[in-house]
Amino acid sequence: MSKGLGIVLYSGRADTLVLAGVLAQTAANFDMPVRIFVTSFATPYFMKEKPEPKVPEEFKEWGQKMFEGMAKMGAKSWYDMLKEAKELGDVKIMVCSMTMEALGYSEDQVDPIVDKVVGAATFLAEMADFEVIFV
């Protein structure tokens, strides 16, 4: 088993944000370090003023059902899952500096849940002993 879990979060879809939260929380519960690299269309969700996560049109019906089921279960939001994962263990969230620049964001707009703004090289340098997945 690898020493840690690296998550490249490039989609801002509701289902991928939830998946990142679940995986980060689960890994933290197993004492695995987690590094999340936020890039591309996930970036706006890690700013102080974030949009509402969207469900793709083809999954609209199932997305509504999923979120209603999560609410009945008492499941936390993707954001709260990530906050809890950070409280549980060695979980760091990094936002891609190139994407931030391309989208016109500045560092003062970054949500406090983010640990740092870095380039892809910095993220990859930390991934030597990590299993990296894309969501």
C-alpha positions as CSV (number, residue, x, y, z in Angstrom):
1,M,0.0,0.0,0.0
2,S,1.2,3.5,-0.8
3,K,2.1,6.0,1.9
4,G,-0.7,8.4,1.0
5,L,-3.4,9.4,-1.4
6,G,-3.1,12.2,-3.9
7,I,-6.3,13.5,-5.4
8,V,-6.3,15.7,-8.5
9,L,-9.7,17.4,-8.3
10,Y,-10.4,18.9,-11.7
11,S,-14.2,18.8,-11.9
12,G,-16.6,21.1,-10.2
13,R,-19.4,18.7,-10.6
14,A,-21.4,18.0,-7.4
15,D,-20.6,14.3,-7.5
16,T,-16.8,14.7,-7.8
17,L,-16.7,17.2,-5.0
18,V,-18.6,14.7,-2.8
19,L,-16.3,11.9,-3.9
20,A,-13.2,14.0,-3.0
21,G,-14.7,14.6,0.5
22,V,-15.5,11.0,1.1
23,L,-12.1,9.7,-0.1
24,A,-10.2,12.3,1.9
25,Q,-12.2,11.6,5.1
26,T,-11.8,7.8,4.7
27,A,-8.1,8.0,4.1
28,A,-7.7,10.4,7.1
29,N,-9.5,7.8,9.2
30,F,-6.9,5.2,8.1
31,D,-4.1,7.6,9.0
32,M,-3.1,8.0,5.4
33,P,-1.8,11.5,4.4
34,V,-3.9,13.1,1.7
35,R,-2.9,15.8,-0.8
36,I,-5.6,17.4,-2.9
37,F,-4.6,19.3,-6.0
38,V,-7.5,21.5,-7.1
39,T,-7.3,22.6,-10.7
40,S,-9.4,23.5,-13.7
41,F,-13.2,23.6,-13.2
42,A,-13.0,22.7,-9.5
43,T,-11.0,25.9,-8.7
44,P,-14.0,28.2,-8.2
45,Y,-15.4,26.0,-5.4
46,F,-12.2,26.7,-3.4
47,M,-12.6,30.4,-3.4
48,K,-14.3,32.4,-0.6
49,E,-17.3,33.2,-2.9
50,K,-18.1,29.8,-4.4
51,P,-20.8,28.8,-6.9
52,E,-23.4,26.1,-6.1
53,P,-22.1,22.7,-7.3
54,K,-23.9,21.4,-10.4
55,V,-25.2,18.0,-11.4
56,P,-24.8,17.3,-15.2
57,E,-28.2,17.4,-17.0
58,E,-28.1,13.6,-17.8
59,F,-27.9,12.9,-14.1
60,K,-30.3,15.6,-12.8
61,E,-32.9,13.1,-11.6
62,W,-30.3,10.9,-9.8
63,G,-28.4,13.9,-8.4
64,Q,-31.5,15.2,-6.7
65,K,-32.2,11.7,-5.3
66,M,-28.6,11.3,-4.1
67,F,-28.6,14.6,-2.2
68,E,-32.0,13.9,-0.7
69,G,-30.7,10.5,0.5
70,M,-27.5,12.0,1.9
71,A,-29.6,14.5,3.8
72,K,-31.7,11.7,5.3
73,M,-28.5,9.9,6.3
74,G,-27.2,13.0,8.0
75,A,-24.2,13.1,5.6
76,K,-22.2,16.2,5.6
77,S,-21.6,18.5,2.6
78,W,-18.5,17.9,0.5
79,Y,-17.0,21.1,2.1
80,D,-17.6,19.9,5.6
81,M,-16.2,16.4,4.8
82,L,-13.0,18.1,3.7
83,K,-12.9,20.2,6.8
84,E,-13.4,17.2,8.9
85,A,-10.7,15.2,7.0
86,K,-8.3,18.1,7.7
87,E,-9.2,17.9,11.4
88,L,-8.7,14.1,11.5
89,G,-5.4,13.8,9.8
90,D,-2.6,15.0,7.5
91,V,-4.8,16.4,4.8
92,K,-3.6,19.3,2.7
93,I,-5.4,21.2,-0.1
94,M,-3.5,23.0,-2.8
95,V,-4.9,25.1,-5.6
96,C,-3.2,25.3,-8.9
97,S,-1.5,28.6,-9.4
98,M,-1.8,28.5,-13.2
99,T,-5.6,27.9,-13.1
100,M,-6.0,30.7,-10.6
101,E,-4.2,33.1,-12.9
102,A,-6.1,31.9,-16.0
103,L,-9.5,32.4,-14.2
104,G,-8.4,35.8,-12.8
105,Y,-8.4,34.8,-9.1
106,S,-6.0,36.3,-6.6
107,E,-4.7,34.7,-3.4
108,D,-6.8,36.9,-1.2
109,Q,-9.9,35.2,-2.8
110,V,-8.9,31.7,-1.7
111,D,-11.0,29.9,0.9
112,P,-9.4,29.3,4.3
113,I,-9.7,25.5,3.7
114,V,-6.9,25.8,1.2
115,D,-3.4,25.3,2.6
116,K,-1.4,26.8,-0.3
117,V,-1.4,27.9,-3.9
118,V,1.1,25.9,-5.9
119,G,2.2,24.8,-9.4
120,A,1.8,21.3,-10.7
121,A,5.5,20.6,-10.1
122,T,5.2,21.3,-6.4
123,F,2.2,18.9,-6.1
124,L,4.0,16.2,-8.2
125,A,7.2,16.5,-6.1
126,E,5.1,15.5,-3.0
127,M,3.6,12.5,-4.8
128,A,6.6,10.1,-4.9
129,D,5.0,7.6,-2.4
130,F,1.4,8.5,-3.0
131,E,-1.2,6.8,-5.1
132,V,-2.7,9.5,-7.3
133,I,-6.2,9.5,-8.6
134,F,-8.2,12.0,-10.7
135,V,-11.8,13.0,-9.8
